[in-house]
Amino acid sequence: NAGVTQTPKFQVLKTGQSMTLQCAQDMNHNSMYWYRQDPGMGLRLIYYSASEGTTDKGEVPNGYNVSRLNKREFSLRLESAAPSQTSVYFCASSPGLQETQYFGPGTRLLVL
Amino acid sequence: QKEVEQDPGPLSVPEGAIVSLNCTYSNSAFQYFMWYRQYSRKGPELLMYTYSSGNKEDGRFTAQVDKSSKYISLFIRDSQPSDSATYLCAPKTSYDKVIFGPGTSLSVIP
């Protein structure tokens, strides 16, 4: 039972490049989330998916897109990376939107 | 005013000390209160979960909620170097997502 997995663990991009962060959960959870975490800023919600087939913006959605591919997988895409998107990205899942969230190990992204 | 606030620290204590980590919030609709622990370069993990006001104890950890003053505390007894981490308070209502505080960094010195 792996819980929440994220790939890649670490990535370096040049400004303007695109990439997709992958997240998968094997807990049969309905809801999934993407956060970014920066020093002094705590966890900030980028997008979330309350259930398969739905996605909604969080606190800081600009510059990102998401896809809920199926119940297990929720991907985050940066279309044109900017240095301001240098951060640690966490995926999380929960049985339902109002329930406890379980986090993946994170993806460290550096945009030069 | 932010919805959930914590002193960022860092808080540095000697091994064996009693640690008090505090959190304040502004939304009176919060009814469920969680503490997450996050080790360096890892994802947050759920540490404690309480409902409404009162105390909850789990081993060396005690979570305390005072809804009248919108104040949450996490106490760690006999602190160990392995307790060195960032602690995030995370309250929620019965109808919406969890809200995460910015976290307090704790270092327990052997």
Boltz contact constraints between the chains, C-beta under 6 A:
constraints:
  - contact:
      token1: [A, 42]
      token2: [B, 100]
      max_distance: 6.0
  - contact:
      token1: [A, 42]
      token2: [B, 102]
      max_distance: 6.0
  - contact:
      token1: [A, 42]
      token2: [B, 103]
      max_distance: 6.0
  - contact:
      token1: [A, 43]
      token2: [B, 100]
      max_distance: 6.0
  - contact:
      token1: [A, 90]
      token2: [B, 43]
      max_distance: 6.0
  - contact:
      token1: [A, 97]
      token2: [B, 97]
      max_distance: 6.0
  - contact:
      token1: [A, 100]
      token2: [B, 46]
      max_distance: 6.0
  - contact:
      token1: [A, 101]
      token2: [B, 98]
      max_distance: 6.0
  - contact:
      token1: [A, 103]
      token2: [B, 43]
      max_distance: 6.0
  - contact:
      token1: [A, 103]
      token2: [B, 44]
      max_distance: 6.0
  - contact:
      token1: [A, 104]
      token2: [B, 43]
      max_distance: 6.0
  - contact:
      token1: [A, 105]
      token2: [B, 43]
      max_distance: 6.0
  - contact:
      token1: [A, 106]
      token2: [B, 43]
      max_distance: 6.0
